[in-house]
Amino acid sequence: MKKFYCVIIFLSIAIVSARAQSFELVDAPNSIEVSIGERVILPVTIRNTTDRPLQLLVRQADRILGTGQTNYFCWGSDCFDEETDRMPVSRKLDARKATDNLKIVLETGLNEGFSTVKYQIYDRDNPLDVIEYEVTFHIEERRNTDRIYDSKIIRINDVYPNPVTDFAVVDYNLLDRDVKAKVVIHNVLGSIMAEYDLPYLESKVKIQTSDYNAGVYFYTLYLDNDGVMTRKLIVRK
């Protein structure tokens, strides 16, 4: 009988040891407030709590995205496309070390709402050793916008985000339906890169910069083909 109990105790210890968490997440928020028109990069810090190196894998378990929103994840400088739900190669995390190489990316689009994404981080050599991390992004109108032009014809806020990587947003309110308004993007040499009309019945325009080289550009507000205001736009890669 004593041997029987010893076997049970030994098996119980083995099961607990097999399930013991060998890593942890550090200061990982479960809810974040962000603004529309942003590209949000959320670093997730993972700490190895053991005296041996781990081979970690990341899997996307679930996601609920709002209209026009895009989500993917990166490890260091390696970013995976939206359709990739599992990191193809494990990454080493040394004993007692921490890394913030895992980054969750959300492009918030032009609509208010929320997005929830869920990821599983696990040990390649012990798939039962897993942490499930879920975060909800609350996408709202940008509250602190700087109005850079205000007249009886149009009110327009500064482009955001600025500096920009992939795209920026112009908030405006065109008050005179008979006026033709547009924003023109040009480089430091004055060459036109793009033009964006500001329709009377709309209030936002998306400026695409993903094909631009990093550097300084300018955007000019035109009313009936007269330039009335110019501001700097910085593109980063």
N, C-alpha and C positions, 0 to 999 in steps of 0.2 A: 504493500500500500504506500509506503514511504517513497519507493522508487516511482510509483505512479504519480504521486504529487510532485515529485521533483521534475518529472518529465513535463507535466503541465506548466509548472513555474518556468522551466527553461523555454518552452514554446511561447509562453506569454511574453517573456523578456525579448525573445527573438522577434516576435511580431511587432512589439513596441519599437524595438531598435530599427526594424525595417521601415517603419512609418515615421520615425523621428525626422523632424525637419532639419535639413542640412544647410539651408540658406533662408534668408528673410528679406523682406522689402523694407526699405527705410524711408519714412516720411512720404508715403505714397498717398496722395489725396484721392478721395472717391467722388468729389464733386468740384467742378471748376467753372467760374463765370468768365466767358470770353465775349468778344465783339464780332459782329458780322464782318466779312471781308478780311479775316485774319487767317494766317497759316500758323496754327498753334503746334508747338513742339514740346511735348511733356516728357522729360527724362525720368526714368524709373530706376532708382538705385537698388541694387541687389548686393547683399553681403553674404559671403561664405562664412558660416559659423563653425566649420569643422577644421581639422588639421590636415586635410587632404584636398587636392584640387578637384574641382567639379567640371563636368562637361554639360553646359546648360543648353536647352532648346526652348524656343518660344512658339506658341501656337495661338492663333486667334480662335477663340471659342465661340464668340457671338458678337453681333453688333446691330444696333438700330440707329440708322442715320436719317437725319431730316432732309428735306428737299434741297438739292444742290450741294450737299456736303460730301466730302471725300475723306476716307480714312485709310492709313497704312502704317507700317512700323519699320523701324530701322535698328540695326545694331552697328554702332559706330558710324562710319561713313557709308555703310552698305544699307541702302534703302530698298525695300521690296515693294513690288507693285500692289495695287489694291486687290488683285485676285489671289495673291499669295497668302495662304492662311497658316503656313508653317515655315519656320526658318529651316532652310535646306541643310545646313551644316551646324553642328554644335559648336559652342564657344567656351573656351577654358576660363574658369575663374579660380585663381590661386587660393590656397588655404588662407583663411582669415582676412581675405581681401574683399574690397567692395568695388563695384563698377556702376557707372551710370550710362553705359553704352546703349542700353535699351531705351529707345525713344518712340513714343506714340505720337503720331502726327494726325492732325485734323485740319482740313481746309473747310472753313465754316460757311463759305458761300455767301449769298446775299439775303438770306431769310432768317428770321428769328425762329427759335425752337430749341430742341435739345438733341443730342446724340449720346448714346451709351455704347461703349465698347468693352469687351471682356477678353482677357488674355490668360493663357495658362503658361506658367514658367516651370519647367521640370528638369530633373536630372536625367540625362541620357541613359545612364547606367542603372537608374532606379526610377522608372516612370511613375511609381506610386509616390515618390517624393515630389510633390507638385504644389504650387501656390497659384490660386486663381485670383486675378486682379481685375476689378471692374471700376470704370470711371465714367461719370456722366458730365458732358460738357453742356452748359447752359448758354445758348447763343442769344445775345441781346443786341439792341441798337447801341452803337457807341455813344457813351454818355458825354464824354469830354471832347467835343469836336470844336475846332477853332474856325470861326467864320472869317473868311478872308476877303469876301466881297459881298456887299449888301447895298442894294439899290431898289428903286421902284420896279425894276425889270426882273432882277434875279437875286437870290441869296444863295451863296455857295460856300461850303466848308472845305477845309484843307483836305487834300488827298490822304487816305490812310490805308494800310500802314505806310509809313515813310520814314526810314528806308523800306523798300519793297523787294520781294524776291520773285514771286510768280505773278501776282496781280494786286492791284490796288482798287479802291472804291472812291467815287466822287459822290457826295451827298449834295443835292441842290434843290431849289424850289423856284421854278420859272413862273413868274407872276404875269407875264404878258404873252398870250398865245400867238401874237403876231410877230414876235421877235424870234429870229433864228439864232440859237445859242449852240456853241460847240466848244470842246476842249481839244487843243492840238498839242501833241507831244513832239518835241524836237530835241536834237542832240546839241552839244556845245558849239558845233559848227553852224547851227541854224537849219540843218536838214530836217525835214518833217519825217517823223517815224510813224505816226498814226494820227487819225482824227476820230473824235467821238461826238456824235450829235447828242444834245440834251433835250429830249422830247418834252413837250409841255405837260403831258399827262403822266409823266414818270418822275421819279425823285432820286434814282441811283443809276450810275453807270460804272461798269467794270472796265478797268484799264489793264490790258494784258501786257505783261513785261517778261514773260518766261523766255522769250527769244532774244531779249536784249543782253548785251554784254554788261558786266558790272561797270558802274561809273555814274557820272552826273548827267542828268537830263533836265529838261524844263517843260512845264506845261503852261499853256496860255489859254485864257478864257476869251472867246470871240463872241461878240454880239453884233449880228448883221454884218459879219466879216470885218469888224473893227476889233483889234486886240485891246482889251481893257485891263488885263492883269496877267502877270507872269510869276510863277513860283518854281522853286527847285524841286526836283524829284530824284532821289538817290536809289539806284538799283544795286543790290548785293546778291552775290551767288555763294 
